Amino acid sequence: QVQLVESGGGLVQPGGSLRLSCASSESILSFNVMHWYRQVPGKQRELVASFPRGGRPNYVDSVKGRFTMSRDAGKKTASLQMNSLKPEDTAVYYCKASRYDTDYWGQGTQVTVSS
Protein backbone atom coordinates (compact mmCIF):
# COMPACT_ATOMS: atom_id res chain seq x y z
CA GLN A 1 0.00 0.00 0.00
CA VAL A 2 1.23 3.50 -0.84
CA GLN A 3 1.89 5.69 2.19
CA LEU A 4 2.41 9.46 2.11
CA VAL A 5 3.59 11.47 5.12
CA GLU A 6 3.56 15.28 5.16
CA SER A 7 5.78 17.34 7.43
CA GLY A 8 7.05 20.89 7.84
CA GLY A 9 3.90 22.72 8.90
CA GLY A 10 3.81 25.18 11.76
CA LEU A 11 3.16 28.75 12.85
CA VAL A 12 4.75 31.57 10.87
CA GLN A 13 4.29 35.34 10.69
CA PRO A 14 2.92 37.04 7.56
CA GLY A 15 5.71 37.42 5.03
CA GLY A 16 7.54 34.39 6.38
CA SER A 17 8.37 31.07 4.76
CA LEU A 18 7.79 27.37 5.29
CA ARG A 19 8.84 24.27 3.39
CA LEU A 20 6.47 21.31 3.36
CA SER A 21 7.65 17.80 2.51
CA CYS A 22 5.73 14.73 1.36
CA ALA A 23 7.62 11.48 1.85
CA SER A 24 6.39 8.56 -0.24
CA SER A 25 6.81 4.84 0.35
CA GLU A 26 7.10 4.35 -3.42
CA SER A 27 8.97 6.13 -6.19
CA ILE A 28 7.68 9.63 -6.91
CA LEU A 29 8.13 8.86 -10.59
CA SER A 30 5.73 5.90 -10.37
CA PHE A 31 2.84 8.39 -10.08
CA ASN A 32 1.30 10.28 -12.98
CA VAL A 33 0.98 13.46 -10.92
CA MET A 34 1.92 14.70 -7.46
CA HIS A 35 -0.33 17.35 -5.90
CA TRP A 36 -0.59 19.67 -2.93
CA TYR A 37 -4.05 20.60 -1.66
CA ARG A 38 -5.19 22.73 1.25
CA GLN A 39 -8.41 22.92 3.24
CA VAL A 40 -9.93 25.36 5.71
CA PRO A 41 -12.71 24.11 8.01
CA GLY A 42 -16.10 24.64 6.38
CA LYS A 43 -14.63 25.14 2.91
CA GLN A 44 -13.89 22.86 -0.02
CA ARG A 45 -10.45 21.37 -0.42
CA GLU A 46 -8.46 23.49 -2.87
CA LEU A 47 -5.81 22.33 -5.34
CA VAL A 48 -2.69 24.42 -4.77
CA ALA A 49 -0.03 22.85 -6.99
CA SER A 50 0.41 19.88 -9.34
CA PHE A 51 3.59 18.33 -10.74
CA PRO A 52 3.04 15.93 -13.67
CA ARG A 53 5.58 13.19 -14.30
CA GLY A 54 7.87 14.45 -17.05
CA GLY A 55 6.39 17.93 -16.89
CA ARG A 56 6.57 21.17 -14.95
CA PRO A 57 4.57 22.24 -11.90
CA ASN A 58 1.34 24.23 -12.13
CA TYR A 59 -0.11 26.51 -9.45
CA VAL A 60 -3.37 28.10 -8.49
CA ASP A 61 -3.27 31.83 -9.29
CA SER A 62 -3.31 32.90 -5.65
CA VAL A 63 0.09 31.30 -4.94
CA LYS A 64 1.92 31.91 -8.23
CA GLY A 65 5.24 33.62 -7.63
CA ARG A 66 5.18 32.68 -3.94
CA PHE A 67 5.02 28.86 -3.86
CA THR A 68 7.33 26.43 -5.64
CA MET A 69 6.72 22.68 -5.93
CA SER A 70 9.67 20.35 -6.45
CA ARG A 71 10.56 16.65 -6.51
CA ASP A 72 13.51 14.68 -5.27
CA ALA A 73 13.27 11.20 -6.80
CA GLY A 74 16.28 9.91 -4.86
CA LYS A 75 14.63 10.81 -1.54
CA LYS A 76 11.13 9.84 -2.77
CA THR A 77 9.92 13.25 -1.67
CA ALA A 78 7.74 16.01 -3.10
CA SER A 79 8.10 19.45 -1.52
CA LEU A 80 6.29 22.77 -1.44
CA GLN A 81 8.37 25.86 -0.70
CA MET A 82 6.05 28.62 0.53
CA ASN A 83 7.36 32.19 0.63
CA SER A 84 5.71 35.54 1.38
CA LEU A 85 3.01 33.75 3.34
CA LYS A 86 -0.32 35.46 3.97
CA PRO A 87 -2.99 34.82 6.62
CA GLU A 88 -5.26 33.44 3.90
CA ASP A 89 -2.72 30.66 3.32
CA THR A 90 -3.67 29.23 6.71
CA ALA A 91 -5.01 25.70 6.17
CA VAL A 92 -4.28 22.02 6.52
CA TYR A 93 -2.06 21.06 3.60
CA TYR A 94 -2.38 17.60 2.04
CA CYS A 95 -0.17 15.67 -0.36
CA LYS A 96 -1.85 13.54 -3.04
CA ALA A 97 -0.25 11.06 -5.42
CA SER A 98 -2.23 10.00 -8.48
CA ARG A 99 -1.64 6.84 -10.48
CA TYR A 100 -4.19 6.48 -13.28
CA ASP A 101 -7.58 6.02 -11.53
CA THR A 102 -6.18 5.72 -8.01
CA ASP A 103 -5.39 8.56 -5.60
CA TYR A 104 -3.35 8.30 -2.42
CA TRP A 105 -3.55 10.92 0.35
CA GLY A 106 -1.33 11.91 3.23
CA GLN A 107 -2.65 12.78 6.69
CA GLY A 108 -2.13 16.54 6.33
CA THR A 109 -0.01 19.13 8.10
CA GLN A 110 -1.26 22.38 9.65
CA VAL A 111 0.04 25.72 8.38
CA THR A 112 -0.91 28.81 10.38
CA VAL A 113 0.06 32.32 9.22
CA SER A 114 -0.59 34.84 11.96
CA SER A 115 1.01 37.74 13.82
N, CA, C and O of each residue as an XYZ file, in Angstrom:
460
protein
N       0.835     -1.181      0.000
C       0.000      0.000      0.000
C       0.881      1.247      0.000
O       1.888      1.299      0.706
N       0.502      2.245     -0.788
C       1.229      3.497     -0.838
C       0.955      4.292      0.433
O      -0.189      4.417      0.870
N       2.025      4.828      1.019
C       1.895      5.691      2.186
C       2.570      7.023      1.903
O       3.678      7.065      1.368
N       1.893      8.117      2.266
C       2.411      9.462      2.112
C       2.393     10.150      3.468
O       1.394     10.086      4.184
N       3.483     10.801      3.824
C       3.589     11.466      5.116
C       4.058     12.896      4.897
O       5.165     13.122      4.409
N       3.207     13.872      5.261
C       3.563     15.280      5.157
C       4.262     15.744      6.437
O       4.014     15.219      7.523
N       5.127     16.725      6.286
C       5.780     17.339      7.432
C       6.177     18.758      7.068
O       6.151     19.133      5.895
N       6.545     19.550      8.068
C       7.051     20.890      7.842
C       6.088     22.009      8.178
O       6.464     23.179      8.109
N       4.857     21.684      8.540
C       3.903     22.717      8.901
C       4.249     23.363     10.229
O       5.100     22.874     10.973
N       3.574     24.474     10.516
C       3.814     25.178     11.757
C       3.217     26.566     11.735
O       2.419     26.903     10.861
N       3.614     27.371     12.710
C       3.158     28.748     12.848
C       4.226     29.691     12.314
O       5.398     29.584     12.678
N       3.817     30.617     11.448
C       4.748     31.572     10.865
C       4.059     32.926     10.742
O       2.843     32.992     10.567
N       4.832     34.005     10.834
C       4.286     35.343     10.690
C       4.051     35.687      9.223
O       4.718     35.137      8.347
N       3.108     36.594      8.945
C       2.921     37.041      7.559
C       4.236     37.508      6.954
O       5.020     38.203      7.601
N       4.466     37.117      5.703
C       5.711     37.424      5.032
C       6.790     36.379      5.217
O       7.823     36.429      4.549
N       6.566     35.433      6.114
C       7.539     34.394      6.380
C       7.459     33.248      5.393
O       6.701     33.292      4.424
N       8.263     32.208      5.658
C       8.369     31.069      4.755
C       8.279     29.754      5.506
O       8.649     29.662      6.677
N       7.782     28.736      4.814
C       7.787     27.365      5.294
C       8.058     26.448      4.117
O       7.753     26.781      2.971
N       8.634     25.290      4.408
C       8.841     24.271      3.390
C       8.165     22.991      3.846
O       8.528     22.418      4.873
N       7.176     22.544      3.073
C       6.473     21.307      3.358
C       7.091     20.166      2.568
O       7.521     20.350      1.429
N       7.133     18.984      3.177
C       7.654     17.800      2.513
C       6.620     16.692      2.526
O       5.848     16.564      3.477
N       6.603     15.896      1.477
C       5.727     14.734      1.362
C       6.607     13.537      1.040
O       7.107     13.404     -0.077
N       6.791     12.667      2.024
C       7.622     11.483      1.854
C       6.756     10.310      1.413
O       5.743     10.006      2.043
N       7.154      9.659      0.338
C       6.390      8.561     -0.243
C       7.074      7.224      0.008
O       8.302      7.140      0.022
N       6.273      6.181      0.206
C       6.811      4.835      0.351
C       7.219      4.229     -0.985
O       7.945      3.235     -1.015
N       6.766      4.808     -2.080
C       7.099      4.350     -3.418
C       7.695      5.486     -4.226
O       7.600      6.652     -3.843
N       8.308      5.140     -5.341
C       8.967      6.126     -6.187
C       8.006      7.239     -6.596
O       6.883      6.976     -7.025
N       8.463      8.488     -6.457
C       7.681      9.633     -6.905
C       7.371      9.521     -8.394
O       6.302      9.937     -8.843
N       8.294      8.966     -9.150
C       8.134      8.857    -10.594
C       7.202      7.724    -11.011
O       6.923      7.569    -12.200
N       6.714      6.926    -10.054
C       5.732      5.902    -10.372
C       4.319      6.462    -10.429
O       3.388      5.752    -10.810
N       4.144      7.735    -10.053
C       2.843      8.389    -10.080
C       2.737      9.294    -11.303
O       3.726      9.878    -11.747
N       1.529      9.399    -11.837
C       1.303     10.278    -12.979
C       1.463     11.742    -12.587
O       2.040     12.535    -13.331
N       0.942     12.091    -11.405
C       0.978     13.465    -10.922
C       1.108     13.467     -9.404
O       0.501     12.641     -8.722
N       1.899     14.395     -8.878
C       1.916     14.705     -7.462
C       1.213     16.039     -7.263
O       1.350     16.953     -8.076
N       0.454     16.141     -6.170
C      -0.327     17.349     -5.897
C      -0.155     17.812     -4.461
O       0.149     17.021     -3.568
N      -0.354     19.103     -4.255
C      -0.589     19.670     -2.934
C      -1.964     20.324     -2.918
O      -2.296     21.117     -3.798
N      -2.756     19.984     -1.911
C      -4.053     20.596     -1.659
C      -4.028     21.288     -0.306
O      -3.138     21.048      0.510
N      -5.014     22.152     -0.074
C      -5.193     22.727      1.251
C      -6.680     22.859      1.547
O      -7.500     22.961      0.635
N      -7.019     22.855      2.838
C      -8.412     22.925      3.239
C      -8.571     23.697      4.534
O      -7.848     23.470      5.504
N      -9.526     24.610      4.536
C      -9.927     25.362      5.713
C     -11.244     24.772      6.201
O     -12.090     24.425      5.376
N     -11.450     24.644      7.517
C     -12.711     24.108      8.013
C     -13.914     24.836      7.430
O     -13.953     26.066      7.407
N     -14.898     24.066      6.957
C     -16.101     24.635      6.381
C     -15.999     24.994      4.914
O     -16.984     25.430      4.318
N     -14.822     24.819      4.313
C     -14.630     25.138      2.910
C     -14.159     23.909      2.143
O     -13.664     22.945      2.727
N     -14.321     23.963      0.831
C     -13.889     22.864     -0.018
C     -12.365     22.773     -0.067
O     -11.663     23.777      0.053
N     -11.877     21.563     -0.243
C     -10.453     21.368     -0.425
C     -10.025     21.992     -1.745
O     -10.693     21.810     -2.763
N      -8.918     22.726     -1.736
C      -8.455     23.490     -2.871
C      -7.143     22.926     -3.398
O      -6.217     22.672     -2.628
N      -7.063     22.733     -4.706
C      -5.813     22.326     -5.335
C      -4.865     23.519     -5.389
O      -5.213     24.571     -5.926
N      -3.676     23.353     -4.836
C      -2.687     24.425     -4.768
C      -1.631     24.281     -5.853
O      -1.291     25.259     -6.519
N      -1.110     23.074     -6.038
C      -0.033     22.846     -6.994
C      -0.067     21.413     -7.489
O      -0.439     20.504     -6.746
N       0.319     21.206     -8.742
C       0.409     19.877     -9.339
C       1.710     19.756    -10.115
O       2.150     20.711    -10.756
N       2.321     18.583    -10.055
C       3.591     18.335    -10.743
C       3.467     17.044    -11.527
O       3.631     15.962    -10.964
N       3.172     17.140    -12.846
C       3.044     15.934    -13.671
C       4.386     15.248    -13.873
O       5.421     15.909    -13.949
N       4.368     13.929    -13.960
C       5.578     13.191    -14.297
C       6.061     13.638    -15.678
O       5.288     13.634    -16.636
N       7.311     14.016    -15.781
C       7.867     14.449    -17.052
C       7.515     15.863    -17.455
O       7.888     16.312    -18.539
N       6.792     16.582    -16.584
C       6.388     17.934    -16.895
C       6.893     18.954    -15.897
O       7.865     18.716    -15.181
N       6.220     20.099    -15.860
C       6.567     21.174    -14.952
C       5.398     21.457    -14.025
O       4.254     21.175    -14.382
N       5.654     22.005    -12.847
C       4.566     22.235    -11.902
C       3.622     23.354    -12.340
O       4.014     24.287    -13.041
N       2.373     23.232    -11.908
C       1.337     24.226    -12.132
C       0.803     24.678    -10.782
O       0.819     23.918     -9.814
N       0.324     25.930    -10.720
C      -0.106     26.510     -9.453
C      -1.424     27.252     -9.600
O      -1.728     27.802    -10.658
N      -2.201     27.259     -8.526
C      -3.372     28.103     -8.492
C      -2.907     29.565     -8.490
O      -1.850     29.884     -7.945
N      -3.699     30.446     -9.100
C      -3.272     31.831     -9.286
C      -2.868     32.516     -7.984
O      -1.939     33.324     -7.972
N      -3.547     32.205     -6.904
C      -3.315     32.904     -5.652
C      -1.931     32.652     -5.050
O      -1.499     33.404     -4.177
N      -1.227     31.605     -5.500
C       0.088     31.301     -4.943
C       1.210     31.444     -5.960
O       2.377     31.262     -5.611
N       0.889     31.764     -7.208
C       1.919     31.913     -8.233
C       2.912     33.000     -7.842
O       2.528     34.084     -7.403
N       4.190     32.693     -8.007
C       5.236     33.621     -7.635
C       5.648     33.529     -6.188
O       6.672     34.094     -5.806
N       4.871     32.826     -5.363
C       5.179     32.684     -3.944
C       5.513     31.244     -3.558
O       6.383     31.013     -2.719
N       4.821     30.271     -4.169
C       5.020     28.864     -3.855
C       5.766     28.181     -4.991
O       5.584     28.528     -6.158
N       6.604     27.209     -4.649
C       7.326     26.427     -5.635
C       7.261     24.952     -5.254
O       7.652     24.577     -4.149
N       6.767     24.115     -6.167
C       6.724     22.684     -5.935
C       7.937     22.030     -6.593
O       8.346     22.422     -7.685
N       8.504     21.037     -5.925
C       9.675     20.347     -6.449
C       9.605     18.861     -6.116
O       8.784     18.429     -5.307
N      10.477     18.091     -6.750
C      10.559     16.648     -6.513
C      12.004     16.256     -6.310
O      12.911     16.828     -6.915
N      12.208     15.277     -5.458
C      13.513     14.677     -5.272
C      13.306     13.168     -5.372
O      12.939     12.518     -4.393
N      13.544     12.617     -6.563
C      13.270     11.198     -6.797
C      14.133     10.299     -5.920
O      13.676      9.253     -5.460
N      15.384     10.704     -5.687
C      16.276      9.909     -4.859
C      15.786      9.775     -3.429
O      15.976      8.731     -2.805
N      15.156     10.824     -2.900
C      14.627     10.815     -1.542
C      13.157     10.429     -1.495
O      12.569     10.367     -0.416
N      12.552     10.168     -2.662
C      11.129      9.839     -2.766
C      10.287     10.887     -2.044
O       9.425     10.561     -1.229
N      10.554     12.142     -2.359
C       9.922     13.252     -1.671
C       9.447     14.320     -2.653
O      10.157     14.674     -3.595
N       8.242     14.826     -2.420
C       7.742     16.014     -3.101
C       7.647     17.132     -2.075
O       7.206     16.903     -0.949
N       8.056     18.337     -2.449
C       8.102     19.450     -1.516
C       7.321     20.640     -2.038
O       7.067     20.765     -3.236
N       6.945     21.516     -1.106
C       6.291     22.773     -1.443
C       6.956     23.875     -0.644
O       6.762     23.976      0.567
N       7.748     24.708     -1.325
C       8.367     25.863     -0.699
C       7.377     27.015     -0.738
O       6.921     27.401     -1.814
N       7.039     27.567      0.417
C       6.049     28.624      0.527
C       6.724     29.878      1.062
O       7.201     29.898      2.196
N       6.762     30.917      0.248
C       7.355     32.191      0.628
C       6.286     33.281      0.664
O       5.191     33.109      0.129
N       6.617     34.393      1.297
C       5.705     35.539      1.384
C       4.318     35.106      1.837
O       3.311     35.476      1.233
N       4.279     34.331      2.890
C       3.015     33.755      3.344
C       2.042     34.818      3.849
O       2.437     35.822      4.442
N       0.764     34.566      3.597
C      -0.317     35.458      3.969
C      -1.270     34.741      4.919
O      -1.325     33.511      4.912
N      -2.021     35.480      5.737
C      -2.987     34.823      6.624
C      -3.960     33.915      5.889
O      -4.372     32.890      6.433
N      -4.335     34.266      4.666
C      -5.257     33.441      3.904
C      -4.648     32.127      3.423
O      -5.360     31.283      2.878
N      -3.343     31.942      3.616
C      -2.715     30.660      3.323
C      -2.911     29.655      4.453
O      -2.582     28.479      4.302
N      -3.441     30.108      5.574
C      -3.673     29.226      6.711
C      -4.628     28.101      6.325
O      -5.726     28.358      5.831
N      -4.212     26.862      6.547
C      -5.007     25.699      6.167
C      -4.262     24.438      6.572
O      -3.098     24.486      6.969
N      -4.953     23.307      6.466
C      -4.283     22.018      6.519
C      -3.868     21.675      5.097
O      -4.691     21.697      4.182
N      -2.603     21.362      4.914
C      -2.064     21.057      3.597
C      -1.900     19.549      3.442
O      -1.350     18.878      4.315
N      -2.388     19.028      2.317
C      -2.381     17.602      2.038
C      -1.595     17.286      0.776
O      -1.671     18.017     -0.211
N      -0.851     16.211      0.812
C      -0.171     15.673     -0.357
C      -1.051     14.600     -0.993
O      -1.652     13.792     -0.285
N      -1.129     14.589     -2.317
C      -1.849     13.543     -3.035
C      -0.997     13.031     -4.185
O      -0.414     13.810     -4.939
N      -0.931     11.713     -4.309
C      -0.249     11.064     -5.415
C      -1.279     10.342     -6.264
O      -2.087      9.572     -5.745
N      -1.252     10.588     -7.568
C      -2.226      9.998     -8.480
C      -1.544      9.039     -9.429
O      -0.526      9.364    -10.039
N      -2.122      7.843     -9.548
C      -1.638      6.836    -10.477
C      -2.846      6.306    -11.243
O      -3.581      5.453    -10.743
N      -3.045      6.810    -12.443
C      -4.192      6.481    -13.276
C      -5.487      6.782    -12.513
O      -5.751      7.947    -12.216
N      -6.302      5.774    -12.185
C      -7.581      6.025    -11.534
C      -7.524      5.898    -10.012
O      -8.565      5.820     -9.360
N      -6.339      5.877     -9.452
C      -6.178      5.718     -8.012
C      -5.452      6.915     -7.413
O      -4.415      7.338     -7.922
N      -6.001      7.457     -6.331
C      -5.394      8.561     -5.598
C      -4.977      8.099     -4.213
O      -5.678      7.315     -3.573
N      -3.841      8.586     -3.758
C      -3.350      8.303     -2.419
C      -3.139      9.625     -1.692
O      -2.581     10.567     -2.254
N      -3.592      9.691     -0.430
C      -3.548     10.923      0.353
C      -2.689     10.771      1.592
O      -2.649      9.707      2.210
N      -2.002     11.845      1.949
C      -1.334     11.913      3.225
C      -2.299     12.351      4.310
O      -3.477     12.587      4.042
N      -1.801     12.462      5.539
C      -2.648     12.784      6.689
C      -2.840     14.279      6.888
O      -3.722     14.689      7.642
N      -2.037     15.095      6.230
C      -2.134     16.537      6.332
C      -1.189     17.128      7.363
O      -0.804     16.466      8.327
N      -0.824     18.382      7.144
C      -0.006     19.129      8.098
C      -0.543     20.553      8.191
O      -0.856     21.171      7.173
N      -0.650     21.073      9.414
C      -1.257     22.379      9.651
C      -0.269     23.499      9.383
O       0.863     23.473      9.864
N      -0.710     24.485      8.606
C       0.040     25.719      8.382
C      -0.790     26.881      8.906
O      -1.932     27.068      8.487
N      -0.225     27.659      9.816
C      -0.913     28.813     10.376
C      -0.057     30.054     10.158
O       1.097     30.102     10.583
N      -0.626     31.059      9.495
C       0.062     32.317      9.224
C      -0.634     33.403     10.030
O      -1.763     33.785      9.722
N       0.032     33.896     11.050
C      -0.586     34.843     11.959
C       0.477     35.645     12.696
O       1.569     35.148     12.969
N       0.142     36.895     13.015
C       1.007     37.738     13.816
C       0.475     37.880     15.233
O       1.084     38.563     16.056
